Amino acid sequence: MHKKGLIKTTIVIIIALIILGYFGFNITDIINGPTVQANLHAAWDFISMVWNNYLSVPVVYVAGVVWKIIQTALPSK
């Protein structure tokens, strides 16, 4: 199993940004463009809908169960 490290990923992102800058792409202008902003807004709305309607209740339940298991496994003071 191959694990990619945080440092390697960071270096790759930095190199990609340098290359894009070399070819004249301004990431800030791209991200602040109206089309990209609309797409990011739509993606955020979708993620919020999935979290609120499907994931929040089971995730909170599982987190509570795991927390109770951790509390019972830890020695009390």
N, CA, C and O atoms as a Tripos MOL2 file, in Angstrom:
@<TRIPOS>MOLECULE
protein
  308   307    77     0     0
PROTEIN
NO_CHARGES

@<TRIPOS>ATOM
      1 N           0.8480   -1.1790    0.0000 N.3       1 MET1
      2 CA          0.0000    0.0000    0.0000 C.3       1 MET1
      3 C           0.8910    1.2400    0.0000 C.2       1 MET1
      4 O           1.7960    1.3740    0.8240 O.2       1 MET1
      5 N           0.6150    2.1400   -0.9400 N.am      2 HIS2
      6 CA          1.4050    3.3560   -1.0500 C.3       2 HIS2
      7 C           0.7160    4.4900   -0.3180 C.2       2 HIS2
      8 O          -0.4850    4.7080   -0.4820 O.2       2 HIS2
      9 N           1.4760    5.2090    0.4860 N.am      3 LYS3
     10 CA          0.9370    6.3670    1.1990 C.3       3 LYS3
     11 C           1.6150    7.6140    0.6470 C.2       3 LYS3
     12 O           2.8390    7.6650    0.5180 O.2       3 LYS3
     13 N           0.8120    8.6100    0.3250 N.am      4 LYS4
     14 CA          1.3540    9.8760   -0.1370 C.3       4 LYS4
     15 C           1.4190   10.8120    1.0490 C.2       4 LYS4
     16 O           0.4480   10.9660    1.7890 O.2       4 LYS4
     17 N           2.5490   11.4240    1.2210 N.am      5 GLY5
     18 CA          2.7460   12.2880    2.3660 C.3       5 GLY5
     19 C           2.2530   13.6980    2.1260 C.2       5 GLY5
     20 O           2.0850   14.1380    0.9890 O.2       5 GLY5
     21 N           2.0290   14.3830    3.2090 N.am      6 LEU6
     22 CA          1.5760   15.7630    3.1650 C.3       6 LEU6
     23 C           2.6310   16.6590    2.5280 C.2       6 LEU6
     24 O           2.2990   17.5600    1.7580 O.2       6 LEU6
     25 N           3.8880   16.4160    2.8410 N.am      7 ILE7
     26 CA          4.9650   17.2450    2.2970 C.3       7 ILE7
     27 C           5.0540   17.0640    0.7870 C.2       7 ILE7
     28 O           5.2080   18.0420    0.0560 O.2       7 ILE7
     29 N           4.9590   15.8310    0.3140 N.am      8 LYS8
     30 CA          5.0220   15.5620   -1.1230 C.3       8 LYS8
     31 C           3.8690   16.2450   -1.8430 C.2       8 LYS8
     32 O           4.0670   16.8590   -2.8920 O.2       8 LYS8
     33 N           2.6720   16.1430   -1.2900 N.am      9 THR9
     34 CA          1.5020   16.7750   -1.9020 C.3       9 THR9
     35 C           1.6690   18.2900   -1.9290 C.2       9 THR9
     36 O           1.3410   18.9320   -2.9270 O.2       9 THR9
     37 N           2.1730   18.8620   -0.8490 N.am     10 THR10
     38 CA          2.3860   20.3060   -0.7790 C.3      10 THR10
     39 C           3.3900   20.7570   -1.8380 C.2      10 THR10
     40 O           3.1850   21.7690   -2.5080 O.2      10 THR10
     41 N           4.4650   20.0050   -1.9800 N.am     11 ILE11
     42 CA          5.4910   20.3490   -2.9720 C.3      11 ILE11
     43 C           4.9120   20.2790   -4.3850 C.2      11 ILE11
     44 O           5.1860   21.1540   -5.2070 O.2      11 ILE11
     45 N           4.1230   19.2600   -4.6730 N.am     12 VAL12
     46 CA          3.5090   19.1340   -5.9960 C.3      12 VAL12
     47 C           2.5790   20.3090   -6.2740 C.2      12 VAL12
     48 O           2.5780   20.8460   -7.3820 O.2      12 VAL12
     49 N           1.7840   20.7170   -5.2780 N.am     13 ILE13
     50 CA          0.8790   21.8600   -5.4530 C.3      13 ILE13
     51 C           1.6670   23.1410   -5.6990 C.2      13 ILE13
     52 O           1.3030   23.9380   -6.5640 O.2      13 ILE13
     53 N           2.7340   23.3400   -4.9510 N.am     14 ILE14
     54 CA          3.5610   24.5360   -5.1290 C.3      14 ILE14
     55 C           4.1780   24.5580   -6.5240 C.2      14 ILE14
     56 O           4.1860   25.5980   -7.1840 O.2      14 ILE14
     57 N           4.6920   23.4250   -6.9730 N.am     15 ILE15
     58 CA          5.2910   23.3500   -8.3140 C.3      15 ILE15
     59 C           4.2300   23.6400   -9.3810 C.2      15 ILE15
     60 O           4.4960   24.3570  -10.3450 O.2      15 ILE15
     61 N           3.0230   23.0770   -9.2030 N.am     16 ALA16
     62 CA          1.9410   23.3290  -10.1620 C.3      16 ALA16
     63 C           1.5950   24.8130  -10.2060 C.2      16 ALA16
     64 O           1.3780   25.3670  -11.2840 O.2      16 ALA16
     65 N           1.5410   25.4600   -9.0460 N.am     17 LEU17
     66 CA          1.2420   26.8980   -9.0140 C.3      17 LEU17
     67 C           2.3350   27.7170   -9.6840 C.2      17 LEU17
     68 O           2.0480   28.7050  -10.3590 O.2      17 LEU17
     69 N           3.5890   27.3100   -9.5000 N.am     18 ILE18
     70 CA          4.7030   28.0070  -10.1510 C.3      18 ILE18
     71 C           4.6040   27.8640  -11.6720 C.2      18 ILE18
     72 O           4.8070   28.8270  -12.4110 O.2      18 ILE18
     73 N           4.2920   26.6550  -12.1230 N.am     19 ILE19
     74 CA          4.1700   26.4210  -13.5690 C.3      19 ILE19
     75 C           3.0110   27.2290  -14.1410 C.2      19 ILE19
     76 O           3.1510   27.8450  -15.1970 O.2      19 ILE19
     77 N           1.8690   27.2350  -13.4560 N.am     20 LEU20
     78 CA          0.7420   28.0350  -13.9280 C.3      20 LEU20
     79 C           1.1000   29.5200  -13.9820 C.2      20 LEU20
     80 O           0.7390   30.2130  -14.9330 O.2      20 LEU20
     81 N           1.8030   30.0020  -12.9730 N.am     21 GLY21
     82 CA          2.2370   31.3940  -12.9700 C.3      21 GLY21
     83 C           3.2040   31.6920  -14.1040 C.2      21 GLY21
     84 O           3.1580   32.7730  -14.6920 O.2      21 GLY21
     85 N           4.0710   30.7530  -14.4120 N.am     22 TYR22
     86 CA          5.0280   30.9220  -15.5070 C.3      22 TYR22
     87 C           4.3040   31.0950  -16.8420 C.2      22 TYR22
     88 O           4.7350   31.8740  -17.6920 O.2      22 TYR22
     89 N           3.2070   30.3660  -17.0200 N.am     23 PHE23
     90 CA          2.4570   30.4580  -18.2650 C.3      23 PHE23
     91 C           1.4070   31.5740  -18.2510 C.2      23 PHE23
     92 O           0.6060   31.6830  -19.1790 O.2      23 PHE23
     93 N           1.4110   32.4000  -17.2040 N.am     24 GLY24
     94 CA          0.5800   33.5890  -17.1850 C.3      24 GLY24
     95 C          -0.8000   33.4240  -16.5730 C.2      24 GLY24
     96 O          -1.6420   34.3130  -16.7010 O.2      24 GLY24
     97 N          -1.0450   32.3040  -15.9130 N.am     25 PHE25
     98 CA         -2.3490   32.1140  -15.2690 C.3      25 PHE25
     99 C          -2.3250   32.7420  -13.8840 C.2      25 PHE25
    100 O          -1.4010   32.5120  -13.1040 O.2      25 PHE25
    101 N          -3.3530   33.5440  -13.5820 N.am     26 ASN26
    102 CA         -3.4900   34.1500  -12.2690 C.3      26 ASN26
    103 C          -4.6030   33.3950  -11.5380 C.2      26 ASN26
    104 O          -5.7790   33.5300  -11.8770 O.2      26 ASN26
    105 N          -4.2250   32.6050  -10.5410 N.am     27 ILE27
    106 CA         -5.1770   31.7590   -9.8270 C.3      27 ILE27
    107 C          -6.2530   32.6030   -9.1400 C.2      27 ILE27
    108 O          -7.4170   32.2050   -9.0990 O.2      27 ILE27
    109 N          -5.8770   33.7520   -8.6060 N.am     28 THR28
    110 CA         -6.8420   34.6120   -7.9180 C.3      28 THR28
    111 C          -7.9260   35.0810   -8.8780 C.2      28 THR28
    112 O          -9.1100   35.0630   -8.5430 O.2      28 THR28
    113 N          -7.5170   35.5020  -10.0780 N.am     29 ASP29
    114 CA         -8.5080   35.9370  -11.0620 C.3      29 ASP29
    115 C          -9.4160   34.7870  -11.4810 C.2      29 ASP29
    116 O         -10.6170   34.9750  -11.6740 O.2      29 ASP29
    117 N          -8.8430   33.6020  -11.6200 N.am     30 ILE30
    118 CA         -9.6380   32.4380  -12.0150 C.3      30 ILE30
    119 C         -10.6600   32.1040  -10.9330 C.2      30 ILE30
    120 O         -11.8370   31.9070  -11.2320 O.2      30 ILE30
    121 N         -10.2180   32.0410   -9.6780 N.am     31 ILE31
    122 CA        -11.1090   31.6690   -8.5750 C.3      31 ILE31
    123 C         -12.1840   32.7300   -8.3500 C.2      31 ILE31
    124 O         -13.3180   32.3960   -8.0050 O.2      31 ILE31
    125 N         -11.8450   33.9880   -8.5390 N.am     32 ASN32
    126 CA        -12.8160   35.0670   -8.3190 C.3      32 ASN32
    127 C         -13.7320   35.3050   -9.5090 C.2      32 ASN32
    128 O         -14.6020   36.1740   -9.4500 O.2      32 ASN32
    129 N         -13.5540   34.5580  -10.5770 N.am     33 GLY33
    130 CA        -14.4240   34.7100  -11.7490 C.3      33 GLY33
    131 C         -15.8560   34.3090  -11.4120 C.2      33 GLY33
    132 O         -16.0790   33.4500  -10.5590 O.2      33 GLY33
    133 N         -16.8210   34.9280  -12.0800 N.am     34 PRO34
    134 CA        -18.2230   34.6600  -11.7440 C.3      34 PRO34
    135 C         -18.6430   33.2110  -11.9930 C.2      34 PRO34
    136 O         -19.4470   32.6680  -11.2350 O.2      34 PRO34
    137 N         -18.1190   32.5850  -13.0270 N.am     35 THR35
    138 CA        -18.4910   31.1980  -13.3180 C.3      35 THR35
    139 C         -17.9580   30.2600  -12.2510 C.2      35 THR35
    140 O         -18.6680   29.3690  -11.7840 O.2      35 THR35
    141 N         -16.7010   30.4660  -11.8660 N.am     36 VAL36
    142 CA        -16.1080   29.6150  -10.8270 C.3      36 VAL36
    143 C         -16.8150   29.8370   -9.5000 C.2      36 VAL36
    144 O         -17.0680   28.8780   -8.7720 O.2      36 VAL36
    145 N         -17.1340   31.0660   -9.1760 N.am     37 GLN37
    146 CA        -17.8530   31.3490   -7.9320 C.3      37 GLN37
    147 C         -19.2220   30.6820   -7.9260 C.2      37 GLN37
    148 O         -19.6450   30.1410   -6.9050 O.2      37 GLN37
    149 N         -19.9110   30.7160   -9.0540 N.am     38 ALA38
    150 CA        -21.2100   30.0590   -9.1420 C.3      38 ALA38
    151 C         -21.0600   28.5490   -8.9650 C.2      38 ALA38
    152 O         -21.8750   27.9210   -8.2890 O.2      38 ALA38
    153 N         -20.0240   27.9650   -9.5690 N.am     39 ASN39
    154 CA        -19.7940   26.5280   -9.4270 C.3      39 ASN39
    155 C         -19.4420   26.1580   -7.9910 C.2      39 ASN39
    156 O         -19.9260   25.1510   -7.4740 O.2      39 ASN39
    157 N         -18.6030   26.9620   -7.3440 N.am     40 LEU40
    158 CA        -18.2440   26.6950   -5.9550 C.3      40 LEU40
    159 C         -19.4630   26.8250   -5.0480 C.2      40 LEU40
    160 O         -19.6290   26.0420   -4.1130 O.2      40 LEU40
    161 N         -20.3020   27.7980   -5.3180 N.am     41 HIS41
    162 CA        -21.5270   27.9850   -4.5310 C.3      41 HIS41
    163 C         -22.4560   26.7850   -4.6980 C.2      41 HIS41
    164 O         -23.0410   26.3030   -3.7280 O.2      41 HIS41
    165 N         -22.5850   26.3100   -5.9310 N.am     42 ALA42
    166 CA        -23.4460   25.1440   -6.1880 C.3      42 ALA42
    167 C         -22.8880   23.9030   -5.4980 C.2      42 ALA42
    168 O         -23.6450   23.1150   -4.9320 O.2      42 ALA42
    169 N         -21.5740   23.7270   -5.5420 N.am     43 ALA43
    170 CA        -20.9530   22.5760   -4.8750 C.3      43 ALA43
    171 C         -21.1660   22.6550   -3.3680 C.2      43 ALA43
    172 O         -21.4680   21.6460   -2.7300 O.2      43 ALA43
    173 N         -21.0100   23.8450   -2.7970 N.am     44 TRP44
    174 CA        -21.2090   24.0160   -1.3540 C.3      44 TRP44
    175 C         -22.6660   23.7420   -0.9640 C.2      44 TRP44
    176 O         -22.9320   23.1220    0.0660 O.2      44 TRP44
    177 N         -23.5930   24.2040   -1.7850 N.am     45 ASP45
    178 CA        -25.0080   23.9290   -1.5190 C.3      45 ASP45
    179 C         -25.2800   22.4270   -1.5340 C.2      45 ASP45
    180 O         -26.0170   21.9190   -0.6890 O.2      45 ASP45
    181 N         -24.6860   21.7150   -2.4940 N.am     46 PHE46
    182 CA        -24.8710   20.2630   -2.5850 C.3      46 PHE46
    183 C         -24.2780   19.5590   -1.3640 C.2      46 PHE46
    184 O         -24.9150   18.6820   -0.7800 O.2      46 PHE46
    185 N         -23.0660   19.9400   -0.9830 N.am     47 ILE47
    186 CA        -22.4170   19.3310    0.1860 C.3      47 ILE47
    187 C         -23.2420   19.5990    1.4460 C.2      47 ILE47
    188 O         -23.4250   18.7020    2.2690 O.2      47 ILE47
    189 N         -23.7340   20.8180    1.5960 N.am     48 SER48
    190 CA        -24.5630   21.1540    2.7620 C.3      48 SER48
    191 C         -25.8440   20.3330    2.7840 C.2      48 SER48
    192 O         -26.2650   19.8640    3.8420 O.2      48 SER48
    193 N         -26.4640   20.1560    1.6210 N.am     49 MET49
    194 CA        -27.6970   19.3730    1.5460 C.3      49 MET49
    195 C         -27.4400   17.9190    1.9250 C.2      49 MET49
    196 O         -28.2200   17.3270    2.6710 O.2      49 MET49
    197 N         -26.3480   17.3360    1.4170 N.am     50 VAL50
    198 CA        -26.0280   15.9470    1.7350 C.3      50 VAL50
    199 C         -25.7480   15.8040    3.2290 C.2      50 VAL50
    200 O         -26.2200   14.8570    3.8580 O.2      50 VAL50
    201 N         -24.9850   16.7340    3.8000 N.am     51 TRP51
    202 CA        -24.6780   16.6650    5.2200 C.3      51 TRP51
    203 C         -25.9530   16.7850    6.0570 C.2      51 TRP51
    204 O         -26.1960   15.9680    6.9450 O.2      51 TRP51
    205 N         -26.7590   17.7990    5.7720 N.am     52 ASN52
    206 CA        -27.9540   18.0570    6.5820 C.3      52 ASN52
    207 C         -29.0160   16.9730    6.4460 C.2      52 ASN52
    208 O         -29.6920   16.6500    7.4220 O.2      52 ASN52
    209 N         -29.1720   16.4110    5.2590 N.am     53 ASN53
    210 CA        -30.2610   15.4730    5.0140 C.3      53 ASN53
    211 C         -29.8810   14.0060    5.1870 C.2      53 ASN53
    212 O         -30.7550   13.1770    5.4410 O.2      53 ASN53
    213 N         -28.6070   13.6670    5.0570 N.am     54 TYR54
    214 CA        -28.2330   12.2560    5.0560 C.3      54 TYR54
    215 C         -27.1330   11.8850    6.0550 C.2      54 TYR54
    216 O         -27.1940   10.8140    6.6580 O.2      54 TYR54
    217 N         -26.1510   12.7310    6.2360 N.am     55 LEU55
    218 CA        -24.9660   12.3180    6.9860 C.3      55 LEU55
    219 C         -24.9050   12.7740    8.4310 C.2      55 LEU55
    220 O         -24.3140   12.0800    9.2580 O.2      55 LEU55
    221 N         -25.4870   13.9050    8.7630 N.am     56 SER56
    222 CA        -25.2750   14.4640   10.0980 C.3      56 SER56
    223 C         -25.7690   13.5430   11.2040 C.2      56 SER56
    224 O         -25.0570   13.3400   12.1870 O.2      56 SER56
    225 N         -26.9670   12.9820   11.0750 N.am     57 VAL57
    226 CA        -27.5180   12.1390   12.1450 C.3      57 VAL57
    227 C         -26.6720   10.8810   12.3600 C.2      57 VAL57
    228 O         -26.3040   10.6050   13.5020 O.2      57 VAL57
    229 N         -26.3410   10.0920   11.3060 N.am     58 PRO58
    230 CA        -25.5240    8.9030   11.5730 C.3      58 PRO58
    231 C         -24.1070    9.2300   12.0530 C.2      58 PRO58
    232 O         -23.5610    8.5210   12.8980 O.2      58 PRO58
    233 N         -23.5140   10.2960   11.5220 N.am     59 VAL59
    234 CA        -22.1540   10.6450   11.9510 C.3      59 VAL59
    235 C         -22.1480   11.0640   13.4130 C.2      59 VAL59
    236 O         -21.2610   10.6570   14.1630 O.2      59 VAL59
    237 N         -23.1170   11.8670   13.8350 N.am     60 VAL60
    238 CA        -23.1920   12.2930   15.2350 C.3      60 VAL60
    239 C         -23.4600   11.0840   16.1370 C.2      60 VAL60
    240 O         -22.8970   10.9910   17.2280 O.2      60 VAL60
    241 N         -24.3120   10.1620   15.6900 N.am     61 TYR61
    242 CA        -24.5970    8.9590   16.4730 C.3      61 TYR61
    243 C         -23.3360    8.1080   16.6480 C.2      61 TYR61
    244 O         -23.0070    7.6950   17.7600 O.2      61 TYR61
    245 N         -22.6360    7.8510   15.5410 N.am     62 VAL62
    246 CA        -21.4140    7.0310   15.6130 C.3      62 VAL62
    247 C         -20.3650    7.7290   16.4670 C.2      62 VAL62
    248 O         -19.6740    7.0760   17.2490 O.2      62 VAL62
    249 N         -20.2340    9.0430   16.3310 N.am     63 ALA63
    250 CA        -19.2750    9.7810   17.1520 C.3      63 ALA63
    251 C         -19.6180    9.6520   18.6300 C.2      63 ALA63
    252 O         -18.7200    9.5120   19.4610 O.2      63 ALA63
    253 N         -20.9040    9.6960   18.9690 N.am     64 GLY64
    254 CA        -21.3140    9.5280   20.3630 C.3      64 GLY64
    255 C         -20.9960    8.1460   20.8900 C.2      64 GLY64
    256 O         -20.5500    8.0060   22.0280 O.2      64 GLY64
    257 N         -21.2200    7.1140   20.0750 N.am     65 VAL65
    258 CA        -20.9020    5.7380   20.4770 C.3      65 VAL65
    259 C         -19.4000    5.5810   20.6810 C.2      65 VAL65
    260 O         -18.9560    5.0000   21.6720 O.2      65 VAL65
    261 N         -18.6260    6.1020   19.7400 N.am     66 VAL66
    262 CA        -17.1640    6.0100   19.8560 C.3      66 VAL66
    263 C         -16.6910    6.7570   21.0930 C.2      66 VAL66
    264 O         -15.8020    6.2800   21.7980 O.2      66 VAL66
    265 N         -17.2740    7.9240   21.3680 N.am     67 TRP67
    266 CA        -16.8810    8.7030   22.5400 C.3      67 TRP67
    267 C         -17.1800    7.9260   23.8340 C.2      67 TRP67
    268 O         -16.3730    7.9410   24.7630 O.2      67 TRP67
    269 N         -18.3310    7.2510   23.8960 N.am     68 LYS68
    270 CA        -18.6590    6.4520   25.0770 C.3      68 LYS68
    271 C         -17.6940    5.2840   25.2400 C.2      68 LYS68
    272 O         -17.3060    4.9540   26.3600 O.2      68 LYS68
    273 N         -17.3060    4.6620   24.1420 N.am     69 ILE69
    274 CA        -16.3300    3.5650   24.1990 C.3      69 ILE69
    275 C         -14.9930    4.0690   24.7100 C.2      69 ILE69
    276 O         -14.3490    3.4160   25.5320 O.2      69 ILE69
    277 N         -14.5750    5.2290   24.2260 N.am     70 ILE70
    278 CA        -13.3010    5.8080   24.6760 C.3      70 ILE70
    279 C         -13.3800    6.1410   26.1650 C.2      70 ILE70
    280 O         -12.4370    5.8750   26.9110 O.2      70 ILE70
    281 N         -14.4890    6.7160   26.5950 N.am     71 GLN71
    282 CA        -14.6280    7.0830   28.0090 C.3      71 GLN71
    283 C         -14.5910    5.8470   28.9100 C.2      71 GLN71
    284 O         -13.9970    5.8930   29.9870 O.2      71 GLN71
    285 N         -15.2120    4.7480   28.4900 N.am     72 THR72
    286 CA        -15.2070    3.5480   29.3270 C.3      72 THR72
    287 C         -13.8550    2.8600   29.2930 C.2      72 THR72
    288 O         -13.4960    2.1620   30.2410 O.2      72 THR72
    289 N         -13.0960    3.0420   28.2170 N.am     73 ALA73
    290 CA        -11.7860    2.3890   28.1170 C.3      73 ALA73
    291 C         -10.7180    3.1270   28.8980 C.2      73 ALA73
    292 O          -9.7320    2.5220   29.3190 O.2      73 ALA73
    293 N         -10.8960    4.4370   29.1000 N.am     74 LEU74
    294 CA         -9.9050    5.2250   29.8180 C.3      74 LEU74
    295 C         -10.0670    5.0010   31.3200 C.2      74 LEU74
    296 O         -11.1850    4.9050   31.8270 O.2      74 LEU74
    297 N          -8.9430    4.9210   32.0230 N.am     75 PRO75
    298 CA         -9.0540    4.7670   33.4710 C.3      75 PRO75
    299 C          -9.5850    6.0620   34.1030 C.2      75 PRO75
    300 O          -9.2020    7.1610   33.7000 O.2      75 PRO75
    301 N         -10.4460    5.9210   35.0700 N.am     76 SER76
    302 CA        -10.9920    7.0970   35.7420 C.3      76 SER76
    303 C         -10.0150    7.5730   36.8010 C.2      76 SER76
    304 O          -9.2540    6.7840   37.3600 O.2      76 SER76
    305 N         -10.0430    8.8730   37.0730 N.am     77 LYS77
    306 CA         -9.1190    9.4540   38.0460 C.3      77 LYS77
    307 C          -9.6470    9.3210   39.4390 C.2      77 LYS77
    308 O          -8.9970    9.7560   40.3900 O.2      77 LYS77
@<TRIPOS>BOND
     1     1     2 1
     2     2     3 1
     3     3     4 2
     4     3     5 am
     5     5     6 1
     6     6     7 1
     7     7     8 2
     8     7     9 am
     9     9    10 1
    10    10    11 1
    11    11    12 2
    12    11    13 am
    13    13    14 1
    14    14    15 1
    15    15    16 2
    16    15    17 am
    17    17    18 1
    18    18    19 1
    19    19    20 2
    20    19    21 am
    21    21    22 1
    22    22    23 1
    23    23    24 2
    24    23    25 am
    25    25    26 1
    26    26    27 1
    27    27    28 2
    28    27    29 am
    29    29    30 1
    30    30    31 1
    31    31    32 2
    32    31    33 am
    33    33    34 1
    34    34    35 1
    35    35    36 2
    36    35    37 am
    37    37    38 1
    38    38    39 1
    39    39    40 2
    40    39    41 am
    41    41    42 1
    42    42    43 1
    43    43    44 2
    44    43    45 am
    45    45    46 1
    46    46    47 1
    47    47    48 2
    48    47    49 am
    49    49    50 1
    50    50    51 1
    51    51    52 2
    52    51    53 am
    53    53    54 1
    54    54    55 1
    55    55    56 2
    56    55    57 am
    57    57    58 1
    58    58    59 1
    59    59    60 2
    60    59    61 am
    61    61    62 1
    62    62    63 1
    63    63    64 2
    64    63    65 am
    65    65    66 1
    66    66    67 1
    67    67    68 2
    68    67    69 am
    69    69    70 1
    70    70    71 1
    71    71    72 2
    72    71    73 am
    73    73    74 1
    74    74    75 1
    75    75    76 2
    76    75    77 am
    77    77    78 1
    78    78    79 1
    79    79    80 2
    80    79    81 am
    81    81    82 1
    82    82    83 1
    83    83    84 2
    84    83    85 am
    85    85    86 1
    86    86    87 1
    87    87    88 2
    88    87    89 am
    89    89    90 1
    90    90    91 1
    91    91    92 2
    92    91    93 am
    93    93    94 1
    94    94    95 1
    95    95    96 2
    96    95    97 am
    97    97    98 1
    98    98    99 1
    99    99   100 2
   100    99   101 am
   101   101   102 1
   102   102   103 1
   103   103   104 2
   104   103   105 am
   105   105   106 1
   106   106   107 1
   107   107   108 2
   108   107   109 am
   109   109   110 1
   110   110   111 1
   111   111   112 2
   112   111   113 am
   113   113   114 1
   114   114   115 1
   115   115   116 2
   116   115   117 am
   117   117   118 1
   118   118   119 1
   119   119   120 2
   120   119   121 am
   121   121   122 1
   122   122   123 1
   123   123   124 2
   124   123   125 am
   125   125   126 1
   126   126   127 1
   127   127   128 2
   128   127   129 am
   129   129   130 1
   130   130   131 1
   131   131   132 2
   132   131   133 am
   133   133   134 1
   134   134   135 1
   135   135   136 2
   136   135   137 am
   137   137   138 1
   138   138   139 1
   139   139   140 2
   140   139   141 am
   141   141   142 1
   142   142   143 1
   143   143   144 2
   144   143   145 am
   145   145   146 1
   146   146   147 1
   147   147   148 2
   148   147   149 am
   149   149   150 1
   150   150   151 1
   151   151   152 2
   152   151   153 am
   153   153   154 1
   154   154   155 1
   155   155   156 2
   156   155   157 am
   157   157   158 1
   158   158   159 1
   159   159   160 2
   160   159   161 am
   161   161   162 1
   162   162   163 1
   163   163   164 2
   164   163   165 am
   165   165   166 1
   166   166   167 1
   167   167   168 2
   168   167   169 am
   169   169   170 1
   170   170   171 1
   171   171   172 2
   172   171   173 am
   173   173   174 1
   174   174   175 1
   175   175   176 2
   176   175   177 am
   177   177   178 1
   178   178   179 1
   179   179   180 2
   180   179   181 am
   181   181   182 1
   182   182   183 1
   183   183   184 2
   184   183   185 am
   185   185   186 1
   186   186   187 1
   187   187   188 2
   188   187   189 am
   189   189   190 1
   190   190   191 1
   191   191   192 2
   192   191   193 am
   193   193   194 1
   194   194   195 1
   195   195   196 2
   196   195   197 am
   197   197   198 1
   198   198   199 1
   199   199   200 2
   200   199   201 am
   201   201   202 1
   202   202   203 1
   203   203   204 2
   204   203   205 am
   205   205   206 1
   206   206   207 1
   207   207   208 2
   208   207   209 am
   209   209   210 1
   210   210   211 1
   211   211   212 2
   212   211   213 am
   213   213   214 1
   214   214   215 1
   215   215   216 2
   216   215   217 am
   217   217   218 1
   218   218   219 1
   219   219   220 2
   220   219   221 am
   221   221   222 1
   222   222   223 1
   223   223   224 2
   224   223   225 am
   225   225   226 1
   226   226   227 1
   227   227   228 2
   228   227   229 am
   229   229   230 1
   230   230   231 1
   231   231   232 2
   232   231   233 am
   233   233   234 1
   234   234   235 1
   235   235   236 2
   236   235   237 am
   237   237   238 1
   238   238   239 1
   239   239   240 2
   240   239   241 am
   241   241   242 1
   242   242   243 1
   243   243   244 2
   244   243   245 am
   245   245   246 1
   246   246   247 1
   247   247   248 2
   248   247   249 am
   249   249   250 1
   250   250   251 1
   251   251   252 2
   252   251   253 am
   253   253   254 1
   254   254   255 1
   255   255   256 2
   256   255   257 am
   257   257   258 1
   258   258   259 1
   259   259   260 2
   260   259   261 am
   261   261   262 1
   262   262   263 1
   263   263   264 2
   264   263   265 am
   265   265   266 1
   266   266   267 1
   267   267   268 2
   268   267   269 am
   269   269   270 1
   270   270   271 1
   271   271   272 2
   272   271   273 am
   273   273   274 1
   274   274   275 1
   275   275   276 2
   276   275   277 am
   277   277   278 1
   278   278   279 1
   279   279   280 2
   280   279   281 am
   281   281   282 1
   282   282   283 1
   283   283   284 2
   284   283   285 am
   285   285   286 1
   286   286   287 1
   287   287   288 2
   288   287   289 am
   289   289   290 1
   290   290   291 1
   291   291   292 2
   292   291   293 am
   293   293   294 1
   294   294   295 1
   295   295   296 2
   296   295   297 am
   297   297   298 1
   298   298   299 1
   299   299   300 2
   300   299   301 am
   301   301   302 1
   302   302   303 1
   303   303   304 2
   304   303   305 am
   305   305   306 1
   306   306   307 1
   307   307   308 2
@<TRIPOS>SUBSTRUCTURE
     1 MET1         2 RESIDUE 1 A MET
     2 HIS2         6 RESIDUE 1 A HIS
     3 LYS3        10 RESIDUE 1 A LYS
     4 LYS4        14 RESIDUE 1 A LYS
     5 GLY5        18 RESIDUE 1 A GLY
     6 LEU6        22 RESIDUE 1 A LEU
     7 ILE7        26 RESIDUE 1 A ILE
     8 LYS8        30 RESIDUE 1 A LYS
     9 THR9        34 RESIDUE 1 A THR
    10 THR10       38 RESIDUE 1 A THR
    11 ILE11       42 RESIDUE 1 A ILE
    12 VAL12       46 RESIDUE 1 A VAL
    13 ILE13       50 RESIDUE 1 A ILE
    14 ILE14       54 RESIDUE 1 A ILE
    15 ILE15       58 RESIDUE 1 A ILE
    16 ALA16       62 RESIDUE 1 A ALA
    17 LEU17       66 RESIDUE 1 A LEU
    18 ILE18       70 RESIDUE 1 A ILE
    19 ILE19       74 RESIDUE 1 A ILE
    20 LEU20       78 RESIDUE 1 A LEU
    21 GLY21       82 RESIDUE 1 A GLY
    22 TYR22       86 RESIDUE 1 A TYR
    23 PHE23       90 RESIDUE 1 A PHE
    24 GLY24       94 RESIDUE 1 A GLY
    25 PHE25       98 RESIDUE 1 A PHE
    26 ASN26      102 RESIDUE 1 A ASN
    27 ILE27      106 RESIDUE 1 A ILE
    28 THR28      110 RESIDUE 1 A THR
    29 ASP29      114 RESIDUE 1 A ASP
    30 ILE30      118 RESIDUE 1 A ILE
    31 ILE31      122 RESIDUE 1 A ILE
    32 ASN32      126 RESIDUE 1 A ASN
    33 GLY33      130 RESIDUE 1 A GLY
    34 PRO34      134 RESIDUE 1 A PRO
    35 THR35      138 RESIDUE 1 A THR
    36 VAL36      142 RESIDUE 1 A VAL
    37 GLN37      146 RESIDUE 1 A GLN
    38 ALA38      150 RESIDUE 1 A ALA
    39 ASN39      154 RESIDUE 1 A ASN
    40 LEU40      158 RESIDUE 1 A LEU
    41 HIS41      162 RESIDUE 1 A HIS
    42 ALA42      166 RESIDUE 1 A ALA
    43 ALA43      170 RESIDUE 1 A ALA
    44 TRP44      174 RESIDUE 1 A TRP
    45 ASP45      178 RESIDUE 1 A ASP
    46 PHE46      182 RESIDUE 1 A PHE
    47 ILE47      186 RESIDUE 1 A ILE
    48 SER48      190 RESIDUE 1 A SER
    49 MET49      194 RESIDUE 1 A MET
    50 VAL50      198 RESIDUE 1 A VAL
    51 TRP51      202 RESIDUE 1 A TRP
    52 ASN52      206 RESIDUE 1 A ASN
    53 ASN53      210 RESIDUE 1 A ASN
    54 TYR54      214 RESIDUE 1 A TYR
    55 LEU55      218 RESIDUE 1 A LEU
    56 SER56      222 RESIDUE 1 A SER
    57 VAL57      226 RESIDUE 1 A VAL
    58 PRO58      230 RESIDUE 1 A PRO
    59 VAL59      234 RESIDUE 1 A VAL
    60 VAL60      238 RESIDUE 1 A VAL
    61 TYR61      242 RESIDUE 1 A TYR
    62 VAL62      246 RESIDUE 1 A VAL
    63 ALA63      250 RESIDUE 1 A ALA
    64 GLY64      254 RESIDUE 1 A GLY
    65 VAL65      258 RESIDUE 1 A VAL
    66 VAL66      262 RESIDUE 1 A VAL
    67 TRP67      266 RESIDUE 1 A TRP
    68 LYS68      270 RESIDUE 1 A LYS
    69 ILE69      274 RESIDUE 1 A ILE
    70 ILE70      278 RESIDUE 1 A ILE
    71 GLN71      282 RESIDUE 1 A GLN
    72 THR72      286 RESIDUE 1 A THR
    73 ALA73      290 RESIDUE 1 A ALA
    74 LEU74      294 RESIDUE 1 A LEU
    75 PRO75      298 RESIDUE 1 A PRO
    76 SER76      302 RESIDUE 1 A SER
    77 LYS77      306 RESIDUE 1 A LYS
